[in-house]
Amino acid sequence: MNKSITAAELLEELIQRVESNDVKDSVHKIKIMTAIDIIRERIR
């Protein structure tokens, strides 16, 4: 699969996963939340 997405699209996808609790466990959720913070900082 060769799918290119923008940082904003990735950010939205990650936020949706956290909001819908579509994560493996609490550690996975924290990793995704950390990624969200980093992406937000980089695209501002």
Secondary structure, DSSP 8 states (H G I E B T S, - for coil): ------HHHHHHHHHHHHHTT-SSSHHHHHHHHHHHHHHHHHH-
